[in-house]
Amino acid sequence: MKRFYFICIIAIFFTLLNGCSNIVPVKEYVETENGKVSGQFIDSSGVTVFRGIPFAAPPTGELRWKAPQPVEEWEGVKECTEFSASPIQGTPVPFMMWTQEFIAPKEPLSEDCLYLNVWTGAEKSGEKRPVLVYIYGGGFSSGSGAVPIYDGEEMAKKGLVFLTINYRVGTLGFLAHPELTAESGYNASGNYGLLDQVEALRWVNKNIDAFGGDPGNVTIAGQSAGAFSVNYLVASPLTNGLIHRAIAESGGAILPSNNLARGNGLQQAEEAGVKWAESIGAGSIAELRTKPADEILASRGPGSPIVDGYVIPEPMIDIFSKGKQNDIPLILGWNEDEGFGGPPQPANVFREQVKQRFGEKADEFLELFPLSTDEEAIKIQNALGVYKLSGFNRMNG
C-alpha cells in the first residue's frame, strides 16, 4: 500500500511538472505567434527589453507601397537585443527644438524597417499589465522607434508594458497612385505608414499577453506626427477593438486648420503621385519599384497622410463631429516650447491673431489669458503652443 501511495505521489509530481512546462519566465524567452524571441534582462531594474521584433514582412521589392504583409515564421529562438534599422529618411540630425535625444540613430536606415520594441517588467505571461504603444513624430518624414528619449525602461519599472514601433515615412510611406489603388484590394492607396501602425497594433493584440500585457487595455500615445497618427488611429475603423485609450501630444488632426480635417482626398493625391512619378522618369509602379530607395528619398515626392476612404474614410472633422470615431477616451494637448510656426509674437500682434483665429471665442480666451505685456504674451504662447497652429498646414504634423 505504501508503494502504491509513493507511485501516485510521483505520478502527480510529474503531471504537475509537465503541466507547468509551458510557463517560461519572460526574461528567458517569449513565444509569439511567429516564433520564440529572447531579449535582454536588465538586473538593476528587473525589466526585460526586446528590440527589433518583426511585426510585418520587409516592405521591399514587390511589397514596396503595399499594405504590410505577414511575417514568416522562424525556427528556434530569435535573439532580439538590437534595434532594427530605422525607416529610410534624410540623415537624422537635430533641428528646430529637437535635440539629439529626440533624433533617430544615423544608421542603419533601410526599407526593411517594420519592427517593434517591447519593455516589460512582467515575470511571466498573463499578468495583464496595462500596455502603452508610443508612436514617434518627425513630420511623417523622419523618426524611429529607437529614438533615445523613447526608451521604455522607466515606464516598465512603473508596471506598464511599453512599446515603440517603426512605420514607413515620406514617399515610401505615403504615395498614392491610380495603379496602387487598383492593385490594393481595398480601392485606395497612400497611408502605408498608418497601415504599418495598424499592423503593429494587431501584433500587440495577438502577442502582448505573452509579454505580461493586457490586450484589452492598450493606450496609444505620440507627439507631433505621432500625435496626428493617434488622431487618425482613433478615427479609423481599422483599429476598432485594438485601442482603448489615446494621448495626442502636439498634433491637432481634428482642427479645421489641418489639411486632413477638411479634405486632401484620394483623387488629388493620386494625381500628385502620377505627376511625381513622371518627374523622375517612371511611367508605372513597376518602374518605380525598381528605383533605389535613395533616389526615391532624394526626389522629395508626396509624403503625408490623406483621406483615402479606407484608413481615413472621411475628413477628420466630419468623423469627429458625427461621432464616428472609436468611442474611447482621448487626451489632446500641446507640449511646451515646441516652436512650430515661428517665434512668439508681441502682445499686439498675438492679440489680433487670437481674434482672427478664435472669432467669437476670442474675448473668452483673452479673459483667461490676458495679454498686458509682450513678456506675458510670449510666456502664454510658449506655454499654450497656440502660435503653433499657423504651422499645421505647412508641416502637417
VOZAKE-902159 format. One record per residue: x, y, z of N, C-alpha, C in turn; residue in three letters. Coordinates in pm, whole numbers, plus 50000, padded with zeros to 5 digits. Example, Ala and Ser with C-alpha at 12.3 -4.5 7.8 and 13.67 -1.06 7.14 Angstrom:
513194943150780512304955050780513204967050780ALA 512854977550708513674989450714512905000350787SER 
//
This chain:
500844987950000500005000050000500875012650000MET 501955012450079502835024150083503465026549946LYS 503825015249881504415016449749503415022649651ARG 502145018949665501095024549579500995039649597PHE 500965044149726500895058449754502115065649697TYR 503285059549710504515065649661504455067549509PHE 503985057249440503875057949294502885068949253ILE 501765069949329500765080349299501355094249317CYS 502125096049426502725109149452503695112849341ILE 504505102849299505445105349190504705108949061ILE 503605101849035502815104448914502225118548916ALA 501705122649034501135136149046502215146649026ILE 503425143949084504525153449073504885155948926PHE 505035145048850505425146448710504285152348626PHE 503035149548665501905155748595501925170848611THR 502145175348738502215189648765503415195948694LEU 504535188948697505735194048632505505195748482LEU 504865185748422504575186348279503595197548247ASN 502615199448339501625210048318502225223848325GLY 503355225148399503995238148413505115240248311CYS 505345230448226506495231248137506385242348034SER 505155247148006504975257647907505105271547968ASN 505255272448099505415285348166506895288648172ILE 507325298048088508735301848081508865316248127VAL 509795319148217509975333048260510225342148140PRO 509615353948143509735363248032511195366648005VAL 511995367248109513385371348090514205360848014LYS 513665348747994514375338547916513975339147769GLU 512735337347739512235339347602510715340347607TYR 510155345447497508705346947485508275340247355VAL 507155333347362506595326547244505595335947177GLU 505935340947057504995348846977504335339846874THR 503385345246801502695336946701503615333146585GLU 504725340246568505655337246459506865329246503ASN 507095328346634508245321046684508705326846817GLY 509715320446875510225324747005511215336346988LYS 511185345647085512125356747086512765357747224VAL 514035361447226514725364147352515105378747355SER 515215384147476515565398147492516745399947584GLY 516855411747641517945414947733517345418147870GLN 517725410547971517255413048106518175423048173PHE 517585433448232518335444048299518255441648450ILE 519335436848509519335433048650518935444548742ASP 519405456548712519205467848803517745471948814SER 516945469048712515535473348713514555461748710SER 515035449848677514125438448663513295439048537GLY 513695447348442512975448948316513675440848207VAL 512875434548122513415427848004513015435947882THR 513995438747795513715446347673513965437447552VAL 513005437647462513095430247336513165440647224PHE 514285441047155514485450947048514425444046913ARG 513755450346818513775445546681512955432946656GLY 511745432246712510855421046681510095424346552ILE 510155415946451509425418846326507915417346345PRO 507155427146297505695425846304505065425146165PHE 505885426946062505405425645923506595422045835ALA 506315416845718507375413345624508075426045575ALA 509345425245536510045437045482509295442745362PRO 508945455745364508175461745254509105465945139PRO 509785456245082510765458744978510345451644849THR 511005455344738510705448944610509245450544573GLY 508585439244547507175439444509506265443744623GLU 506785443644747505965447944862506105462844891LEU 506955469844815507025484444831505665490344793ARG 505155499244875503845505644855502705495544854TRP 502815485744941501695476844967501415476745116LYS 500175473145152499845471545294500795461145354ALA 501135462745482502075453245545501585438845534PRO 502525430045505502235415845485502715407745605GLN 502205395345622502555387345741504035383845746PRO 504525382545869505905378245893505995363145872VAL 507085358645811507325344245801507745338745937GLU 507245327045972507615320846099509075316446094GLU 509685315446212511075311146220511215299746321TRP 512295292246306512605281146397513535286146508GLU 513495279046619514395282546729514005295546795GLY 514975301946861514745314346935515455325846863VAL 514705336046823515285347846758515795357246865LYS 517065360746858517645370046956517255384246918GLU 516555390947008516065404546982516665413947086CYS 517945416847068518665425347163519205438147099THR 519015439746968519475451646898518305458046824GLU 518285471446823517255478246744517415475046597PHE 516295474646527516335472646382516765485546314SER 516875485046183517085497346105515875506446120ALA 516125519446117515055529346112514585530645968SER 513375536045945512895537545808513785547045727PRO 513805545045596514545553945506514085568345528ILE 515055577245546514785591445571516075599145545GLN 515985612445545517195620345535518085618045655GLY 519365621445643520305619245752519755625445880THR 519515617345985518925622746108519895632246180PRO 519495644646193520285654746265519325663346346VAL 519785669046457518925678046536518435689846452PRO 517215694346477516675705846408515635712646495PHE 515435725546471514505733646548514695730846697MET 513625726846766513735724646910514125710346946MET 514295701546846514605687546872516095685446884TRP 516545682547004517955679847029518245665047003THR 519495660947022519945647846977519125636347032GLN 518685637447158517955626247218516595623847154GLU 516115633447073514845631847002515035626546859PHE 516285623946820516595621046681516905606246663ILE 516485600646549516775586646517518275584546504ALA 518755572346532520165569346505520495572046358PRO 521715576646331522095579946193522105567746102LYS 522355556146161522355543746083522055532146177GLU 521565521046123521215518845983519845524645948PRO 519675528345821518405532445764518075522645652LEU 516835518045646516505507745547515005507345521SER 514625502645402513215499645377512745488145464GLU 513655479145498513335467945587513325473145730ASP 512195478845770512145486445896510955482945985CYS 510125473245946508885470946020509115461746140LEU 509645467846244509975460946368509465469246486TYR 509315462746599508895469746720509755465446838LEU 509625472846948510425470547067509525469947189ASN 509825460947282508985458747399509835459347526VAL 509365467247623509955467347756508905461947854TRP 509275452347934508315446748030509015442548159THR 508325445048269508815440248399508095427548443GLY 507225422348357506475410248391507415398348404ALA 507085389548495507895377548514507375365848433GLU 506115366848392505515355848315504365361348232LYS 503885353248142502755357248059501485358048144SER 500505365248090499195365448155499075374548275GLY 500035383448299499955392348416498975403848396GLU 498565406148272497545416348240497975430448281LYS 499215433748253499685447448280499165456848170ARG 498885469548204498455479048101499565481047998PRO 499155483547875500075484547762500045498847707VAL 501235504247677501325517347612502175516047487LEU 501615519747372502315519447244502625533747204VAL 503915536947194504315550747163504695552147016TYR 504175562746951504355565046808505185577746789ILE 506285576546719507215587846707506695598746614TYR 507215610846635506965622046548508075623546446GLY 508035634846374509035637446272508425641946140GLY 507225647746145506615653246025506265642945920GLY 506145630045959505895619045866507025617545763PHE 508175623545792509325622245703510555617045775SER 510485615445906511625610645983511125604246112SER 512085598846190511735592946319512075578246325GLY 511945572546447512315558646469511855554146606SER 511575541246618511285535546749512515534346835GLY 513695537146777514955536346850515425549846901ALA 514605560246888514975573446939515295572247089VAL 516425577347135516865575047273515855579147380PRO 515155590347360514275595147465513025586347482ILE 512775577547384511615568647393511935555447462TYR 513115554247520513475542147594512395539247700ASP 511925526847704510765523547787511065517447922GLY 512335517247965512675510548090511955516548211GLU 511925529748220511285536148336509785533448338GLU 509155533648222507725530548215507475516148261MET 508335506948215508165492948253508375491048402ALA 509295498548461509515497748607508265501748684LYS 507445510348624506225515048689505045505648665LYS 505275494748592504215484748577503575483948440GLY 503995492548346503455491848210504245481848127LEU 503595476648024504325470447914504385481247806VAL 505595485547774505805497247689506385493047555PHE 505835498647446506315495447312506605507947232LEU 507625507147147507795516647038507745508746907THR 507285515246802507115508446674507745516746563ILE 508105510346455508525517346334507385517546233ASN 507375527846150506445528346037507115535845923TYR 506715532845801507305539145683506975554045678ARG 507935562045636507755576545632508035581645491VAL 507705594345468507975600645340507235594145225GLY 507795595345105507155589844986507035574644993THR 507995568045056507905553545070506765549445163LEU 506295558745244505215555545337503855560745298GLY 503795570245201502515577045179502205580245033PHE 502795573244939502505575844798501135570344758LEU 500335578944695499085574444632499265574844481ALA 498635565244412498785564244266497645555344216HIS 497075558444100495955550344050496285535344038PRO 497485531943998497865517743988497875511144125GLU 498365518344224498385512844360496965510944413LEU 496105520344381494705519044421494075506744356THR 494345504644230493755493444157494225479944209ALA 495475478944252496015466144296495805463444445GLU 495325473444519495315472444665494355462044722SER 493225460044653492195451144708491225458244799GLY 491485471144828490545478844910490255492544848TYR 490615494044720490255505744641490805518844699ASN 492045518344746492695530344799494195528344792ALA 494935539344807496385538744817496865550244904SER 498185550544929498715560045025498525554745166GLY 498925562145264498715558745406499345545445447ASN 500415541345377501065528745416501705529845554TYR 502205541745586502755543745720501715541845829GLY 500485546345804499405544145901499005529445905LEU 499005522845789498705508545788499755500645865LEU 501015505145861502055498745943501705499946091ASP 501225511646132500845513646271499685504346310GLN 498715503046221497585494046247498085479646260VAL 498995475646172499525462046177500285459546307GLU 501025469546354501715468246482500715466346596ALA 499595473346589498565471746692497905458046684LEU 497765452746565497255439046551498225429046614ARG 499525431446593500535422946656500395423546809TRP 500215435546861500045437247006498845429147054VAL 497745430346981496525423247020496735408147028ASN 497545402846936497745388346929498845383347023LYS 499815391947056501025387047121501345392747258ASN 500735403947295501235411047413500965403547543ILE 499965394747545499715386747664500935378547702ASP 501695373947603502885365847629503975373947698ALA 503935387247685504905396047749504375401447882PHE 503235396147927502645400748051501685412248036GLY 501365416147912500475427447889499035423347869GLY 498155433147877496715430847863496255436047728ASP 495895427347634495435431947502494115439647508PRO 493445439047621492205446547639492415459947707GLY 493675463947726493985476647793495195483047725ASN 494985487447599496065492947518495835507847498VAL 496825515847539496825530247516497835533447408THR 497445541847312498395546847213498705561347248ILE 499955565247223500375578947252501415583047150ALA 501545596147129502555600947036502635616047039GLY 503735621046982503995635346980504215640046838GLN 503745652046805503885657946673503225648846569SER 503955643746469503345634646374502825622146443ALA 503435618446556502915607346635501555610646694GLY 501355623346731500045627646782499005628046671ALA 499415632946553498505632346439498105617846412PHE 499095608846419498825594546398497815589446499SER 497955593546623497005589446727495595593846687VAL 495465606446643494145611146599493595602746485ASN 494445599646386493995591646272493585577546315TYR 494355571646405494045558046451492755557746532LEU 492505568246608491235569046682490075570346584VAL 490305577146472489245579246372489035567246282ALA 490025558546271489985547846171489165535946216SER 488315530646129487575518446162488485506246172PRO 489705507146118490615495646119491155492446258LEU 491045501946351491585499846486490515496246588THR 489305494046541488225490646633488585478246715ASN 488575479546846488895468546936490365467046966GLY 491235474346892492675473146913493225483447011LEU 492515494747027492965505247117491835508947213ILE 492225513247332491235515747437491385529547502HIS 492525536047481492755549647527493775555947434ARG 493805569347430494725576147338495185589347395ALA 496455592547368497055605147414497775611447297ILE 497345623247255497945630447142498635642947194ALA 499965643347183500765654447232501235663147115GLU 500625674747100501025684346996500745679146856SER 499505676146831499095672246697497595673046683GLY 497115683046609495665685446602495065681546469GLY 495025668746438494475664446310492975667146298ALA 492325670046409490895672646403490595687646398ILE 491645695946398491425710346394491175714946250LEU 490295724746231489985729446095491205734446019PRO 492255739046090493445744346022494305733245962SER 494025720645996494795709645941494165704945809ASN 495015702145710494525698445578493555686645581ASN 493885676445660493075664445659491765666145733LEU 491635677045807490365679345874489255681245772ALA 489585687645660488585691045559488655682445434ARG 489855678445394489905671845265491215664745238GLY 491925668945128493115661845080492765647345048ASN 491895645644948491355632544917492225624144825GLY 491745612144797492485602144722492775606744580LEU 491795612144510491995616044371493085626544359GLN 493045636544446494065646944444495445641044470GLN 495525631744565496805625444598497295616444485ALA 496385609444417496765601144303497345609744190GLU 496725620944164497215629844060498615634744093GLU 498845638144219500175642444261501175631044246ALA 500725618744275501605607244262502015604644118GLY 501075605844025501375603943883502355614643836VAL 502095627043872502965638043831504385636143884LYS 504485631844010505815629444068506525617943996TRP 505825606943971506435595443903507005599543768ALA 506235607543694506705612143564507945620843578GLU 508005628543686509135637643705510455630343727SER 510385617743772511615610143791511755599043687ILE 510995600343578511155591343464510565577643483GLY 509495576543560508835563543580507405564243528ALA 507085555443433505755555543375504805545643439GLY 505295538143537504445528243602504965525343742SER 504115518843822504535514643956505625504043947ILE 505555495443845506605485343828507975492043813ALA 508025502843735509285510043720509695516743851GLU 508715522443921509025528944049509585518944150LEU 509115506744145509585496744242511015492044213ARG 511525495444096512925492144066513875503544103THR 513325515244135514155526644170514805524344306LYS 516085527844321516725526944453516005535844554PRO 515955531344677515265539044781515885552844799ALA 517195553944783517855566944797517405576744689ASP 517135571644569516625580344462515205585044494GLU 514395576044546513035579844588513115590644694ILE 513995588944792514145598744900514585612244846LEU 515585612144757516145624644707515155632344621ALA 514165625544564513225632044472512165640444542SER 512055638644674511105646344754509675645644699ARG 509195633444682507845631444634506795633344743GLY 505515630844710504435632144809504705623344930PRO 504355628045051504715620245168503985623545296GLY 502655624145292501905626445416500535619645405SER 499855617645517498555610745516497505618245433PRO 496555610545385495445616045306494135609845353ILE 493035616045313491715610045332491525600145218VAL 491845587445244491885577545137490585569545121ASP 489635571345212488395563845205488485550045268GLY 489635546545321489845533145379490415534345520TYR 491665538145532492225540545665491535552345729VAL 491445563145654490705575245697489535576845601ILE 488355572145638487245571445543486635584745505PRO 486735594745594486155607945569487095618545624GLU 486875631245587487635641845652487535640745804PRO 488625643445871488695641446015487625649146091MET 487405661446051486425669746123485035663846112ILE 484725657145999483425650745983483315638346072ASP 484395630446076484395618346159484115621746304ILE 484825631746356484685635046497483395642746526PHE 482985651646436481755659246462480525650346456SER 480605639346378479485629946368479585618446467LYS 480645618346547480825607746646481125594146587GLY 481785593846470482075581146404483415575146446LYS 484195582346526485485577246570485295565946671GLN 486365558746699486315548646805485935555346937ASN 485005549247008484475555247130485395552047247ASP 486515559347253487495557247360487935570847414ILE 488445571247538488945583947593490145588847513PRO 490185601947484491275608147410491735620747484LEU 493015621247517493625633347572494325640447457ILE 493965652947434494535660847325495115673547383LEU 496415675747367497035687647423498325691147352GLY 499085700347412500285705547347501465705047442TRP 502615701447389503845702247466504375716447464ASN 505045720147571505545733747585506795736147500GLU 506935748347450508165753047384508525745147259ASP 507555741247178507875733647058508315742546942GLU 507715754446929508225763846830507655762946691GLY 506605755146666506005754846533505455768646497PHE 505605772446372505005784846324505855797146347GLY 507105795446392507985806946412507995811746555GLY 508755822246581508895827146718507605833346770PRO 507425833646903506245840146961506175854946922PRO 504955860146914504715873846868504495883246987GLN 504765896346969504455905947074502955906547101PRO 502595912747211501205912347259500205917547156ALA 500495928947092499515934546999499285925546877ASN 500365919346826500235910446711499505897746751VAL 499885892146863499265879646907497785881746939PHE 497435893346994496035896247026495185896046899ARG 495715901746789494985901546662494885887346606GLU 495955879346624495905865446579494825857646654GLN 494725860346783493705853646864492315857246813VAL 492085870046782490775874346734490435867746600LYS 491415867046513491185860746383490945845746397GLN 491685839646487491665825146495490475819846574ARG 490065827246678489015822146766487675829346752PHE 487635840046672486355846546643485605850646769GLY 484365845946782483525850046894484035844647027GLU 484935834947022485515829447145486755837247190LYS 487185847247111488425854447140488375861447275ALA 487235867947305487135875147434487255865447552ASP 486675853747537486775843747644488235839247661GLU 488925837547549490335833747555491145844647624PHE 490935857247583491715868247637491405870947784LEU 490215867147827489895868347969490675858048051GLU 490805846147995491555835548064493055838048056LEU 493495843847944494935845947921495165860547882PHE 495155869647977495325883947946496705886747888PRO 496735895847789497985899047720498345913547747LEU 498755916547867499045930347907500395935147855SER 501375926147853502725929947811503245919847709THR 504305923847638504925914647543505475902347614ASP 506075904447730506625893247806505535883247843GLU 504395888447884503265879947920502765872247798GLU 502695879147684502205872747561503155861547517ALA 504435864047525505415853847485505335841747577ILE 505215844347706505115833447803503865824947776LYS 502745831547747501495824347721501615816047593ILE 502225821847489502375814447363503265802147381GLN 504335803747456505205792247481504495781547562ASN 503685785747658503015776147745501885768847673ALA 501145776247590499965770447526500245764647389LEU 501285769447323501545764647187500535769747086GLY 499745780247120498705785047030499285789546897VAL 500455796046903501025801246780501455790046687TYR 501515777646737501895766346652500845763346545LYS 499625767446569498555763846477498825768846336LEU 499525780146325499785785546192500715776746112SER 501425767646178502345758946108501755745846062GLY 500525742546105499975729446074499855726845925PHE 499315736945852499095734645711500415732545636ASN 501495738945687502775737545619503445724345656ARG 503355720445781504125708845827503295696145836MET 501985697645858501095686145869501615676045970ASN 502075680846085502475671446188503855673546236GLY 
//
